[in-house]
Structure formats: C-alpha cells, structure tokens
Amino acid sequence: MHSQLYSIPIQCNIKNMATTRTSRVYTISLPPELAQKAEALAKRDSRTMSELFREAFRSYYAQQARKTLEEIGEYAAARNPSYTEADVPRLIQEVRSEKPTRRRNRNSQ
C-alpha cells in the first residue's frame, strides 16, 4: 500500500476579512490553582477563556453598580429618614415655590 498525500487548495478572500481588531487584548496572570479552576470552568461550559473572563467582568461590574446604588440609597435614607414616597409631590412643590419664577420672553409667546 502506498500512502498518498493530497493537497487541497484553500482559497482565502482577504478583501472581505477584517484587518483591524474590534476588541482590545489584555494579558493577565493567575496563580496556578486559579488558572486550573478557570480552565476547568471554561471547558465545562464549552467557553473560551476570553468568554469566561468577559462574563466574569460583566458580573463584577453589575455587582459594583448594585453596591453603589445601595450606598446611595443608604445615604439618602440617612439624610431624609422621615420622607416617604407620598411626600414627593409636596417636596417638589416646596422646592419649586422657593425658586424665583423665570420671566417669559415676549417674543416666544
């Protein structure tokens, strides 16, 4: 038996291929144990390492946004402990009545 090698030409249309990257590339380092966990998780979920880290960043970012909103809510509650949602119309009216009214330009009427 003779082993034959076949050459199959592959055509590549470079004109239609993107020549610039649309994402940024980062190099990160992980301790061996964490790297093994990340690789196992990516393999388990059939994801690339890039997909895994993108999702991890999205989760972290959302968690930080929630934390910031909670802190703002706590600050507001500490400053205005007795206000309720029912007080909002009255408070708006009070603030509006304290501001001087703006004169309308006669030409704009």
Secondary structure, DSSP 8 states (H G I E B T S, - for coil): -------------GGGS--S-SS--------HHHHHHHHHHHHHTT--HHHHHHHHHHHHHHHHHHHHHHHHHHHHHHHSTT--GGGHHHHHHHHHHHS------GGG-
